[in-house]
Amino acid sequence: MQLWGTIVGIVAVICAVWVIYDVWTKQKKMKDLEKIVWTVAAIVLSILTAIVYYFVKKK
């Protein structure tokens, strides 16, 4: 059971890093306030935010 929590934690960190990196480096037209909102959301709800970000902003 502890291994499952570790794997979910690692995936959550990877998702948060991906969203933050993509927002600040590749989304040039996005306003700063929107970038801050995505960053905070990525930190708080990393996996869910990554899924929403992928479908809302990347597509």
PyMOL Python script that loads the backbone (N, CA, C, O; Angstrom):
from pymol import cmd

cmd.read_pdbstr("""\
ATOM      1  N   MET A   1       0.819  -1.194   0.000  1.00  0.00           N
ATOM      2  CA  MET A   1       0.000   0.000   0.000  1.00  0.00           C
ATOM      3  C   MET A   1       0.864   1.260   0.000  1.00  0.00           C
ATOM      4  O   MET A   1       0.497   2.264  -0.611  1.00  0.00           O
ATOM      5  N   GLN A   2       1.990   1.213   0.672  1.00  0.00           N
ATOM      6  CA  GLN A   2       2.886   2.362   0.724  1.00  0.00           C
ATOM      7  C   GLN A   2       3.491   2.651  -0.651  1.00  0.00           C
ATOM      8  O   GLN A   2       3.719   3.809  -1.000  1.00  0.00           O
ATOM      9  N   LEU A   3       3.749   1.604  -1.427  1.00  0.00           N
ATOM     10  CA  LEU A   3       4.300   1.772  -2.773  1.00  0.00           C
ATOM     11  C   LEU A   3       3.319   2.535  -3.654  1.00  0.00           C
ATOM     12  O   LEU A   3       3.726   3.402  -4.427  1.00  0.00           O
ATOM     13  N   TRP A   4       2.031   2.220  -3.544  1.00  0.00           N
ATOM     14  CA  TRP A   4       1.005   2.897  -4.332  1.00  0.00           C
ATOM     15  C   TRP A   4       0.993   4.404  -4.028  1.00  0.00           C
ATOM     16  O   TRP A   4       0.887   5.219  -4.945  1.00  0.00           O
ATOM     17  N   GLY A   5       1.098   4.765  -2.780  1.00  0.00           N
ATOM     18  CA  GLY A   5       1.131   6.176  -2.396  1.00  0.00           C
ATOM     19  C   GLY A   5       2.359   6.887  -2.936  1.00  0.00           C
ATOM     20  O   GLY A   5       2.289   8.048  -3.338  1.00  0.00           O
ATOM     21  N   THR A   6       3.479   6.188  -2.942  1.00  0.00           N
ATOM     22  CA  THR A   6       4.709   6.754  -3.482  1.00  0.00           C
ATOM     23  C   THR A   6       4.590   6.990  -4.983  1.00  0.00           C
ATOM     24  O   THR A   6       5.010   8.029  -5.491  1.00  0.00           O
ATOM     25  N   ILE A   7       4.017   6.022  -5.684  1.00  0.00           N
ATOM     26  CA  ILE A   7       3.854   6.159  -7.134  1.00  0.00           C
ATOM     27  C   ILE A   7       2.911   7.318  -7.459  1.00  0.00           C
ATOM     28  O   ILE A   7       3.192   8.114  -8.355  1.00  0.00           O
ATOM     29  N   VAL A   8       1.809   7.414  -6.744  1.00  0.00           N
ATOM     30  CA  VAL A   8       0.861   8.514  -6.963  1.00  0.00           C
ATOM     31  C   VAL A   8       1.535   9.850  -6.660  1.00  0.00           C
ATOM     32  O   VAL A   8       1.316  10.828  -7.375  1.00  0.00           O
ATOM     33  N   GLY A   9       2.339   9.899  -5.623  1.00  0.00           N
ATOM     34  CA  GLY A   9       3.065  11.123  -5.282  1.00  0.00           C
ATOM     35  C   GLY A   9       4.034  11.546  -6.363  1.00  0.00           C
ATOM     36  O   GLY A   9       4.123  12.728  -6.695  1.00  0.00           O
ATOM     37  N   ILE A  10       4.758  10.596  -6.912  1.00  0.00           N
ATOM     38  CA  ILE A  10       5.706  10.894  -7.990  1.00  0.00           C
ATOM     39  C   ILE A  10       4.969  11.384  -9.230  1.00  0.00           C
ATOM     40  O   ILE A  10       5.394  12.350  -9.864  1.00  0.00           O
ATOM     41  N   VAL A  11       3.867  10.724  -9.578  1.00  0.00           N
ATOM     42  CA  VAL A  11       3.068  11.151 -10.730  1.00  0.00           C
ATOM     43  C   VAL A  11       2.515  12.559 -10.501  1.00  0.00           C
ATOM     44  O   VAL A  11       2.491  13.368 -11.428  1.00  0.00           O
ATOM     45  N   ALA A  12       2.077  12.857  -9.290  1.00  0.00           N
ATOM     46  CA  ALA A  12       1.549  14.183  -8.973  1.00  0.00           C
ATOM     47  C   ALA A  12       2.613  15.263  -9.148  1.00  0.00           C
ATOM     48  O   ALA A  12       2.334  16.331  -9.693  1.00  0.00           O
ATOM     49  N   VAL A  13       3.813  14.988  -8.693  1.00  0.00           N
ATOM     50  CA  VAL A  13       4.911  15.959  -8.842  1.00  0.00           C
ATOM     51  C   VAL A  13       5.245  16.163 -10.319  1.00  0.00           C
ATOM     52  O   VAL A  13       5.449  17.294 -10.760  1.00  0.00           O
ATOM     53  N   ILE A  14       5.301  15.082 -11.076  1.00  0.00           N
ATOM     54  CA  ILE A  14       5.591  15.187 -12.512  1.00  0.00           C
ATOM     55  C   ILE A  14       4.513  16.000 -13.215  1.00  0.00           C
ATOM     56  O   ILE A  14       4.827  16.842 -14.057  1.00  0.00           O
ATOM     57  N   CYS A  15       3.256  15.761 -12.885  1.00  0.00           N
ATOM     58  CA  CYS A  15       2.158  16.518 -13.489  1.00  0.00           C
ATOM     59  C   CYS A  15       2.261  18.004 -13.158  1.00  0.00           C
ATOM     60  O   CYS A  15       2.100  18.851 -14.037  1.00  0.00           O
ATOM     61  N   ALA A  16       2.524  18.317 -11.908  1.00  0.00           N
ATOM     62  CA  ALA A  16       2.640  19.717 -11.494  1.00  0.00           C
ATOM     63  C   ALA A  16       3.796  20.402 -12.206  1.00  0.00           C
ATOM     64  O   ALA A  16       3.648  21.524 -12.690  1.00  0.00           O
ATOM     65  N   VAL A  17       4.927  19.748 -12.275  1.00  0.00           N
ATOM     66  CA  VAL A  17       6.098  20.328 -12.951  1.00  0.00           C
ATOM     67  C   VAL A  17       5.804  20.553 -14.429  1.00  0.00           C
ATOM     68  O   VAL A  17       6.165  21.590 -14.985  1.00  0.00           O
ATOM     69  N   TRP A  18       5.146  19.579 -15.069  1.00  0.00           N
ATOM     70  CA  TRP A  18       4.826  19.707 -16.492  1.00  0.00           C
ATOM     71  C   TRP A  18       3.922  20.907 -16.750  1.00  0.00           C
ATOM     72  O   TRP A  18       4.184  21.697 -17.657  1.00  0.00           O
ATOM     73  N   VAL A  19       2.859  21.049 -15.956  1.00  0.00           N
ATOM     74  CA  VAL A  19       1.929  22.162 -16.151  1.00  0.00           C
ATOM     75  C   VAL A  19       2.640  23.491 -15.919  1.00  0.00           C
ATOM     76  O   VAL A  19       2.501  24.412 -16.724  1.00  0.00           O
ATOM     77  N   ILE A  20       3.392  23.602 -14.843  1.00  0.00           N
ATOM     78  CA  ILE A  20       4.089  24.858 -14.537  1.00  0.00           C
ATOM     79  C   ILE A  20       5.101  25.196 -15.625  1.00  0.00           C
ATOM     80  O   ILE A  20       5.177  26.344 -16.062  1.00  0.00           O
ATOM     81  N   TYR A  21       5.868  24.223 -16.060  1.00  0.00           N
ATOM     82  CA  TYR A  21       6.853  24.456 -17.121  1.00  0.00           C
ATOM     83  C   TYR A  21       6.167  24.899 -18.406  1.00  0.00           C
ATOM     84  O   TYR A  21       6.593  25.869 -19.033  1.00  0.00           O
ATOM     85  N   ASP A  22       5.119  24.204 -18.800  1.00  0.00           N
ATOM     86  CA  ASP A  22       4.437  24.518 -20.049  1.00  0.00           C
ATOM     87  C   ASP A  22       3.788  25.897 -20.001  1.00  0.00           C
ATOM     88  O   ASP A  22       3.848  26.649 -20.973  1.00  0.00           O
ATOM     89  N   VAL A  23       3.174  26.222 -18.882  1.00  0.00           N
ATOM     90  CA  VAL A  23       2.511  27.520 -18.749  1.00  0.00           C
ATOM     91  C   VAL A  23       3.517  28.656 -18.870  1.00  0.00           C
ATOM     92  O   VAL A  23       3.269  29.625 -19.588  1.00  0.00           O
ATOM     93  N   TRP A  24       4.639  28.554 -18.183  1.00  0.00           N
ATOM     94  CA  TRP A  24       5.580  29.675 -18.134  1.00  0.00           C
ATOM     95  C   TRP A  24       6.534  29.735 -19.314  1.00  0.00           C
ATOM     96  O   TRP A  24       7.117  30.791 -19.558  1.00  0.00           O
ATOM     97  N   THR A  25       6.721  28.654 -20.055  1.00  0.00           N
ATOM     98  CA  THR A  25       7.666  28.694 -21.167  1.00  0.00           C
ATOM     99  C   THR A  25       7.010  28.653 -22.540  1.00  0.00           C
ATOM    100  O   THR A  25       7.551  29.217 -23.491  1.00  0.00           O
ATOM    101  N   LYS A  26       5.871  28.007 -22.665  1.00  0.00           N
ATOM    102  CA  LYS A  26       5.289  27.808 -23.996  1.00  0.00           C
ATOM    103  C   LYS A  26       4.015  28.600 -24.244  1.00  0.00           C
ATOM    104  O   LYS A  26       3.613  28.762 -25.396  1.00  0.00           O
ATOM    105  N   GLN A  27       3.386  29.086 -23.223  1.00  0.00           N
ATOM    106  CA  GLN A  27       2.132  29.844 -23.382  1.00  0.00           C
ATOM    107  C   GLN A  27       2.434  31.341 -23.369  1.00  0.00           C
ATOM    108  O   GLN A  27       2.148  32.034 -22.393  1.00  0.00           O
ATOM    109  N   LYS A  28       3.009  31.822 -24.455  1.00  0.00           N
ATOM    110  CA  LYS A  28       3.434  33.232 -24.537  1.00  0.00           C
ATOM    111  C   LYS A  28       2.258  34.208 -24.535  1.00  0.00           C
ATOM    112  O   LYS A  28       2.386  35.321 -24.025  1.00  0.00           O
ATOM    113  N   LYS A  29       1.125  33.813 -25.092  1.00  0.00           N
ATOM    114  CA  LYS A  29      -0.019  34.715 -25.185  1.00  0.00           C
ATOM    115  C   LYS A  29      -0.871  34.739 -23.918  1.00  0.00           C
ATOM    116  O   LYS A  29      -1.755  35.585 -23.782  1.00  0.00           O
ATOM    117  N   MET A  30      -0.617  33.832 -23.008  1.00  0.00           N
ATOM    118  CA  MET A  30      -1.391  33.761 -21.772  1.00  0.00           C
ATOM    119  C   MET A  30      -0.998  34.914 -20.850  1.00  0.00           C
ATOM    120  O   MET A  30       0.184  35.230 -20.709  1.00  0.00           O
ATOM    121  N   LYS A  31      -1.992  35.536 -20.226  1.00  0.00           N
ATOM    122  CA  LYS A  31      -1.725  36.645 -19.310  1.00  0.00           C
ATOM    123  C   LYS A  31      -1.079  36.130 -18.028  1.00  0.00           C
ATOM    124  O   LYS A  31      -1.246  34.968 -17.658  1.00  0.00           O
ATOM    125  N   ASP A  32      -0.341  37.007 -17.359  1.00  0.00           N
ATOM    126  CA  ASP A  32       0.380  36.619 -16.143  1.00  0.00           C
ATOM    127  C   ASP A  32      -0.553  36.125 -15.043  1.00  0.00           C
ATOM    128  O   ASP A  32      -0.233  35.161 -14.347  1.00  0.00           O
ATOM    129  N   LEU A  33      -1.692  36.771 -14.881  1.00  0.00           N
ATOM    130  CA  LEU A  33      -2.632  36.341 -13.849  1.00  0.00           C
ATOM    131  C   LEU A  33      -3.135  34.923 -14.125  1.00  0.00           C
ATOM    132  O   LEU A  33      -3.267  34.117 -13.204  1.00  0.00           O
ATOM    133  N   GLU A  34      -3.410  34.626 -15.379  1.00  0.00           N
ATOM    134  CA  GLU A  34      -3.847  33.274 -15.746  1.00  0.00           C
ATOM    135  C   GLU A  34      -2.734  32.256 -15.494  1.00  0.00           C
ATOM    136  O   GLU A  34      -3.002  31.133 -15.068  1.00  0.00           O
ATOM    137  N   LYS A  35      -1.503  32.645 -15.755  1.00  0.00           N
ATOM    138  CA  LYS A  35      -0.359  31.767 -15.485  1.00  0.00           C
ATOM    139  C   LYS A  35      -0.254  31.470 -13.987  1.00  0.00           C
ATOM    140  O   LYS A  35       0.011  30.338 -13.584  1.00  0.00           O
ATOM    141  N   ILE A  36      -0.462  32.492 -13.184  1.00  0.00           N
ATOM    142  CA  ILE A  36      -0.405  32.315 -11.730  1.00  0.00           C
ATOM    143  C   ILE A  36      -1.510  31.375 -11.261  1.00  0.00           C
ATOM    144  O   ILE A  36      -1.277  30.515 -10.411  1.00  0.00           O
ATOM    145  N   VAL A  37      -2.707  31.535 -11.809  1.00  0.00           N
ATOM    146  CA  VAL A  37      -3.825  30.659 -11.435  1.00  0.00           C
ATOM    147  C   VAL A  37      -3.517  29.213 -11.803  1.00  0.00           C
ATOM    148  O   VAL A  37      -3.738  28.313 -10.993  1.00  0.00           O
ATOM    149  N   TRP A  38      -3.011  28.975 -13.012  1.00  0.00           N
ATOM    150  CA  TRP A  38      -2.653  27.614 -13.424  1.00  0.00           C
ATOM    151  C   TRP A  38      -1.542  27.052 -12.537  1.00  0.00           C
ATOM    152  O   TRP A  38      -1.558  25.867 -12.201  1.00  0.00           O
ATOM    153  N   THR A  39      -0.588  27.886 -12.161  1.00  0.00           N
ATOM    154  CA  THR A  39       0.515  27.429 -11.316  1.00  0.00           C
ATOM    155  C   THR A  39       0.014  27.020  -9.933  1.00  0.00           C
ATOM    156  O   THR A  39       0.386  25.962  -9.425  1.00  0.00           O
ATOM    157  N   VAL A  40      -0.817  27.842  -9.331  1.00  0.00           N
ATOM    158  CA  VAL A  40      -1.359  27.509  -8.011  1.00  0.00           C
ATOM    159  C   VAL A  40      -2.216  26.248  -8.093  1.00  0.00           C
ATOM    160  O   VAL A  40      -2.141  25.382  -7.222  1.00  0.00           O
ATOM    161  N   ALA A  41      -3.024  26.151  -9.139  1.00  0.00           N
ATOM    162  CA  ALA A  41      -3.850  24.955  -9.310  1.00  0.00           C
ATOM    163  C   ALA A  41      -2.979  23.712  -9.486  1.00  0.00           C
ATOM    164  O   ALA A  41      -3.308  22.647  -8.964  1.00  0.00           O
ATOM    165  N   ALA A  42      -1.877  23.842 -10.214  1.00  0.00           N
ATOM    166  CA  ALA A  42      -0.980  22.704 -10.422  1.00  0.00           C
ATOM    167  C   ALA A  42      -0.346  22.255  -9.116  1.00  0.00           C
ATOM    168  O   ALA A  42      -0.126  21.061  -8.912  1.00  0.00           O
ATOM    169  N   ILE A  43      -0.054  23.184  -8.242  1.00  0.00           N
ATOM    170  CA  ILE A  43       0.544  22.836  -6.958  1.00  0.00           C
ATOM    171  C   ILE A  43      -0.483  22.173  -6.044  1.00  0.00           C
ATOM    172  O   ILE A  43      -0.164  21.217  -5.338  1.00  0.00           O
ATOM    173  N   VAL A  44      -1.709  22.680  -6.057  1.00  0.00           N
ATOM    174  CA  VAL A  44      -2.735  22.174  -5.144  1.00  0.00           C
ATOM    175  C   VAL A  44      -3.377  20.882  -5.644  1.00  0.00           C
ATOM    176  O   VAL A  44      -3.528  19.928  -4.880  1.00  0.00           O
ATOM    177  N   LEU A  45      -3.749  20.847  -6.904  1.00  0.00           N
ATOM    178  CA  LEU A  45      -4.468  19.695  -7.472  1.00  0.00           C
ATOM    179  C   LEU A  45      -3.713  19.169  -8.698  1.00  0.00           C
ATOM    180  O   LEU A  45      -4.245  19.185  -9.808  1.00  0.00           O
ATOM    181  N   SER A  46      -2.516  18.718  -8.505  1.00  0.00           N
ATOM    182  CA  SER A  46      -1.601  18.454  -9.607  1.00  0.00           C
ATOM    183  C   SER A  46      -2.132  17.531 -10.698  1.00  0.00           C
ATOM    184  O   SER A  46      -2.100  17.911 -11.868  1.00  0.00           O
ATOM    185  N   ILE A  47      -2.612  16.355 -10.374  1.00  0.00           N
ATOM    186  CA  ILE A  47      -3.037  15.404 -11.403  1.00  0.00           C
ATOM    187  C   ILE A  47      -4.306  15.898 -12.087  1.00  0.00           C
ATOM    188  O   ILE A  47      -4.400  15.855 -13.314  1.00  0.00           O
ATOM    189  N   LEU A  48      -5.271  16.359 -11.324  1.00  0.00           N
ATOM    190  CA  LEU A  48      -6.515  16.868 -11.899  1.00  0.00           C
ATOM    191  C   LEU A  48      -6.240  18.101 -12.762  1.00  0.00           C
ATOM    192  O   LEU A  48      -6.806  18.237 -13.847  1.00  0.00           O
ATOM    193  N   THR A  49      -5.386  18.985 -12.293  1.00  0.00           N
ATOM    194  CA  THR A  49      -5.045  20.181 -13.061  1.00  0.00           C
ATOM    195  C   THR A  49      -4.370  19.818 -14.372  1.00  0.00           C
ATOM    196  O   THR A  49      -4.653  20.429 -15.402  1.00  0.00           O
ATOM    197  N   ALA A  50      -3.491  18.841 -14.348  1.00  0.00           N
ATOM    198  CA  ALA A  50      -2.810  18.425 -15.570  1.00  0.00           C
ATOM    199  C   ALA A  50      -3.805  17.901 -16.598  1.00  0.00           C
ATOM    200  O   ALA A  50      -3.674  18.186 -17.789  1.00  0.00           O
ATOM    201  N   ILE A  51      -4.782  17.148 -16.155  1.00  0.00           N
ATOM    202  CA  ILE A  51      -5.793  16.619 -17.076  1.00  0.00           C
ATOM    203  C   ILE A  51      -6.625  17.758 -17.667  1.00  0.00           C
ATOM    204  O   ILE A  51      -6.836  17.819 -18.878  1.00  0.00           O
ATOM    205  N   VAL A  52      -7.088  18.647 -16.811  1.00  0.00           N
ATOM    206  CA  VAL A  52      -7.891  19.779 -17.281  1.00  0.00           C
ATOM    207  C   VAL A  52      -7.070  20.672 -18.206  1.00  0.00           C
ATOM    208  O   VAL A  52      -7.557  21.083 -19.259  1.00  0.00           O
ATOM    209  N   TYR A  53      -5.844  20.974 -17.829  1.00  0.00           N
ATOM    210  CA  TYR A  53      -4.970  21.820 -18.645  1.00  0.00           C
ATOM    211  C   TYR A  53      -4.750  21.211 -20.022  1.00  0.00           C
ATOM    212  O   TYR A  53      -4.776  21.922 -21.027  1.00  0.00           O
ATOM    213  N   TYR A  54      -4.536  19.926 -20.073  1.00  0.00           N
ATOM    214  CA  TYR A  54      -4.297  19.253 -21.354  1.00  0.00           C
ATOM    215  C   TYR A  54      -5.484  19.434 -22.287  1.00  0.00           C
ATOM    216  O   TYR A  54      -5.304  19.759 -23.460  1.00  0.00           O
ATOM    217  N   PHE A  55      -6.694  19.228 -21.781  1.00  0.00           N
ATOM    218  CA  PHE A  55      -7.878  19.301 -22.634  1.00  0.00           C
ATOM    219  C   PHE A  55      -8.334  20.741 -22.919  1.00  0.00           C
ATOM    220  O   PHE A  55      -8.910  21.011 -23.973  1.00  0.00           O
ATOM    221  N   VAL A  56      -8.078  21.656 -21.985  1.00  0.00           N
ATOM    222  CA  VAL A  56      -8.537  23.029 -22.164  1.00  0.00           C
ATOM    223  C   VAL A  56      -7.529  23.877 -22.945  1.00  0.00           C
ATOM    224  O   VAL A  56      -7.921  24.608 -23.855  1.00  0.00           O
ATOM    225  N   LYS A  57      -6.262  23.793 -22.614  1.00  0.00           N
ATOM    226  CA  LYS A  57      -5.262  24.684 -23.195  1.00  0.00           C
ATOM    227  C   LYS A  57      -4.403  24.041 -24.289  1.00  0.00           C
ATOM    228  O   LYS A  57      -3.989  24.726 -25.223  1.00  0.00           O
ATOM    229  N   LYS A  58      -4.141  22.787 -24.191  1.00  0.00           N
ATOM    230  CA  LYS A  58      -3.241  22.150 -25.154  1.00  0.00           C
ATOM    231  C   LYS A  58      -3.952  21.723 -26.446  1.00  0.00           C
ATOM    232  O   LYS A  58      -3.309  21.595 -27.488  1.00  0.00           O
ATOM    233  N   LYS A  59      -5.231  21.508 -26.389  1.00  0.00           N
ATOM    234  CA  LYS A  59      -5.974  21.066 -27.582  1.00  0.00           C
ATOM    235  C   LYS A  59      -6.580  22.232 -28.313  1.00  0.00           C
ATOM    236  O   LYS A  59      -7.238  22.045 -29.337  1.00  0.00           O
TER     237      LYS A  59
END
""", "prot")
cmd.dss("prot")
cmd.show_as("cartoon", "prot")
cmd.util.cbc("prot")
cmd.orient("prot")
